[in-house]
Amino acid sequence: MTLGSVAVETGASLSGYARREWVLFVAMALVPGVVGHTVLNSALRYVRLTAVSVSLLCEPVASTFLALVLLNEVPGAVTVLGAAVVLVGIAVTTRTRSG
């Protein structure tokens, strides 16, 4: 909603996209939203809440890895350091938290 308001306010064009792009826009909205939340809610049946909620921090780490593999975008040193801190934090949290 905010992004749409900013686009309208700045005069950015919201039309003129080909059908393929509209399909991709809808897919990008639905797949992560619907499928992602469904998987997380289903995981709560089998995995502790702490592990599920902390695992959400992996999303930017995984996105960075995918950008490296698929797009040859090499992350900077700060990004790699941040990813390492996140992964260590997840490991510590999931190993030390009980029930």
ZADO-1210 file (C-alpha; in nm, 4 decimals, padded with zeros to 6 digits):
<atoms>
<atom x="00.0000" y="00.0000" z="00.0000" code="MET" pos="1"/>
<atom x="00.2765" y="00.2419" z="00.0902" code="THR" pos="2"/>
<atom x="00.4748" y="00.1515" z="-00.2192" code="LEU" pos="3"/>
<atom x="00.1677" y="00.2056" z="-00.4365" code="GLY" pos="4"/>
<atom x="00.1081" y="00.5447" z="-00.2765" code="SER" pos="5"/>
<atom x="00.4688" y="00.6486" z="-00.3374" code="VAL" pos="6"/>
<atom x="00.4491" y="00.5299" z="-00.6996" code="ALA" pos="7"/>
<atom x="00.1341" y="00.7341" z="-00.7594" code="VAL" pos="8"/>
<atom x="00.2789" y="01.0383" z="-00.5803" code="GLU" pos="9"/>
<atom x="00.6014" y="01.0330" z="-00.7822" code="THR" pos="10"/>
<atom x="00.4228" y="00.9706" z="-01.1108" code="GLY" pos="11"/>
<atom x="00.5792" y="00.6296" z="-01.1685" code="ALA" pos="12"/>
<atom x="00.4040" y="00.4240" z="-01.4325" code="SER" pos="13"/>
<atom x="00.2051" y="00.1303" z="-01.2990" code="LEU" pos="14"/>
<atom x="00.0998" y="00.0074" z="-01.6399" code="SER" pos="15"/>
<atom x="00.2536" y="-00.0940" z="-01.9673" code="GLY" pos="16"/>
<atom x="00.3938" y="-00.4227" z="-01.8457" code="TYR" pos="17"/>
<atom x="00.3577" y="-00.7317" z="-02.0602" code="ALA" pos="18"/>
<atom x="00.1375" y="-01.0199" z="-01.9476" code="ARG" pos="19"/>
<atom x="00.4445" y="-01.2252" z="-01.8538" code="ARG" pos="20"/>
<atom x="00.5592" y="-00.9550" z="-01.6088" code="GLU" pos="21"/>
<atom x="00.2151" y="-00.9390" z="-01.4442" code="TRP" pos="22"/>
<atom x="00.2221" y="-01.3167" z="-01.3997" code="VAL" pos="23"/>
<atom x="00.5659" y="-01.2867" z="-01.2398" code="LEU" pos="24"/>
<atom x="00.4471" y="-01.0040" z="-01.0108" code="PHE" pos="25"/>
<atom x="00.1531" y="-01.2121" z="-00.8897" code="VAL" pos="26"/>
<atom x="00.3714" y="-01.5205" z="-00.8470" code="ALA" pos="27"/>
<atom x="00.6259" y="-01.3234" z="-00.6437" code="MET" pos="28"/>
<atom x="00.3481" y="-01.2031" z="-00.4171" code="ALA" pos="29"/>
<atom x="00.1642" y="-01.5328" z="-00.3761" code="LEU" pos="30"/>
<atom x="00.4365" y="-01.7957" z="-00.3632" code="VAL" pos="31"/>
<atom x="00.6478" y="-01.6527" z="-00.0803" code="PRO" pos="32"/>
<atom x="00.3442" y="-01.5229" z="00.1044" code="GLY" pos="33"/>
<atom x="00.1035" y="-01.8130" z="00.0842" code="VAL" pos="34"/>
<atom x="00.3438" y="-02.1038" z="00.0470" code="VAL" pos="35"/>
<atom x="00.5996" y="-01.9592" z="00.2863" code="GLY" pos="36"/>
<atom x="00.3512" y="-01.8953" z="00.5650" code="HIS" pos="37"/>
<atom x="00.1855" y="-02.2324" z="00.5119" code="THR" pos="38"/>
<atom x="00.5192" y="-02.4106" z="00.5461" code="VAL" pos="39"/>
<atom x="00.6054" y="-02.2151" z="00.8607" code="LEU" pos="40"/>
<atom x="00.2687" y="-02.2875" z="01.0201" code="ASN" pos="41"/>
<atom x="00.2982" y="-02.6548" z="00.9313" code="SER" pos="42"/>
<atom x="00.6494" y="-02.6694" z="01.0753" code="ALA" pos="43"/>
<atom x="00.5136" y="-02.5604" z="01.4129" code="LEU" pos="44"/>
<atom x="00.3550" y="-02.9052" z="01.4473" code="ARG" pos="45"/>
<atom x="00.6941" y="-03.0731" z="01.4398" code="TYR" pos="46"/>
<atom x="00.9528" y="-02.8131" z="01.5437" code="VAL" pos="47"/>
<atom x="00.9762" y="-02.5869" z="01.8492" code="ARG" pos="48"/>
<atom x="00.8497" y="-02.2318" z="01.8068" code="LEU" pos="49"/>
<atom x="01.1921" y="-02.0940" z="01.8955" code="THR" pos="50"/>
<atom x="01.3591" y="-02.2850" z="01.6130" code="ALA" pos="51"/>
<atom x="01.0943" y="-02.1827" z="01.3590" code="VAL" pos="52"/>
<atom x="01.1029" y="-01.8138" z="01.4488" code="SER" pos="53"/>
<atom x="01.4821" y="-01.7964" z="01.4605" code="VAL" pos="54"/>
<atom x="01.5047" y="-01.9795" z="01.1272" code="SER" pos="55"/>
<atom x="01.3329" y="-01.6809" z="00.9637" code="LEU" pos="56"/>
<atom x="01.6612" y="-01.4979" z="01.0048" code="LEU" pos="57"/>
<atom x="01.8044" y="-01.7304" z="00.7382" code="CYS" pos="58"/>
<atom x="01.6007" y="-01.5624" z="00.4650" code="GLU" pos="59"/>
<atom x="01.8496" y="-01.2825" z="00.3870" code="PRO" pos="60"/>
<atom x="02.1392" y="-01.5269" z="00.4213" code="VAL" pos="61"/>
<atom x="01.9777" y="-01.7641" z="00.1719" code="ALA" pos="62"/>
<atom x="01.8964" y="-01.4725" z="-00.0616" code="SER" pos="63"/>
<atom x="02.2592" y="-01.3630" z="-00.0525" code="THR" pos="64"/>
<atom x="02.3726" y="-01.7165" z="-00.1327" code="PHE" pos="65"/>
<atom x="02.1248" y="-01.7435" z="-00.4207" code="LEU" pos="66"/>
<atom x="02.2416" y="-01.4076" z="-00.5579" code="ALA" pos="67"/>
<atom x="02.5978" y="-01.5382" z="-00.5516" code="LEU" pos="68"/>
<atom x="02.5134" y="-01.8687" z="-00.7207" code="VAL" pos="69"/>
<atom x="02.2510" y="-01.7532" z="-00.9706" code="LEU" pos="70"/>
<atom x="02.3519" y="-01.3951" z="-01.0462" code="LEU" pos="71"/>
<atom x="02.7265" y="-01.3948" z="-00.9718" code="ASN" pos="72"/>
<atom x="02.6747" y="-01.1107" z="-00.7227" code="GLU" pos="73"/>
<atom x="02.9601" y="-01.1322" z="-00.4749" code="VAL" pos="74"/>
<atom x="02.8607" y="-01.0085" z="-00.1278" code="PRO" pos="75"/>
<atom x="03.0808" y="-00.7636" z="00.0567" code="GLY" pos="76"/>
<atom x="03.2801" y="-00.8461" z="00.3672" code="ALA" pos="77"/>
<atom x="03.0226" y="-00.6892" z="00.6005" code="VAL" pos="78"/>
<atom x="02.7451" y="-00.8988" z="00.4438" code="THR" pos="79"/>
<atom x="02.9474" y="-01.2185" z="00.4844" code="VAL" pos="80"/>
<atom x="03.0278" y="-01.1269" z="00.8446" code="LEU" pos="81"/>
<atom x="02.6613" y="-01.0538" z="00.9134" code="GLY" pos="82"/>
<atom x="02.5588" y="-01.3872" z="00.7606" code="ALA" pos="83"/>
<atom x="02.8101" y="-01.5684" z="00.9792" code="ALA" pos="84"/>
<atom x="02.6798" y="-01.3935" z="01.2910" code="VAL" pos="85"/>
<atom x="02.3214" y="-01.4847" z="01.1999" code="VAL" pos="86"/>
<atom x="02.4078" y="-01.8500" z="01.1367" code="LEU" pos="87"/>
<atom x="02.6054" y="-01.8784" z="01.4624" code="VAL" pos="88"/>
<atom x="02.3185" y="-01.7126" z="01.6485" code="GLY" pos="89"/>
<atom x="02.0704" y="-01.9583" z="01.5011" code="ILE" pos="90"/>
<atom x="02.2928" y="-02.2519" z="01.5921" code="ALA" pos="91"/>
<atom x="02.3389" y="-02.1318" z="01.9486" code="VAL" pos="92"/>
<atom x="01.9693" y="-02.0573" z="01.9944" code="THR" pos="93"/>
<atom x="01.8435" y="-02.3864" z="01.8546" code="THR" pos="94"/>
<atom x="02.0969" y="-02.5940" z="02.0499" code="ARG" pos="95"/>
<atom x="02.0609" y="-02.4245" z="02.3871" code="THR" pos="96"/>
<atom x="01.6868" y="-02.3526" z="02.4036" code="ARG" pos="97"/>
<atom x="01.4737" y="-02.6238" z="02.5552" code="SER" pos="98"/>
<atom x="01.1092" y="-02.7043" z="02.4924" code="GLY" pos="99"/>
</atoms>
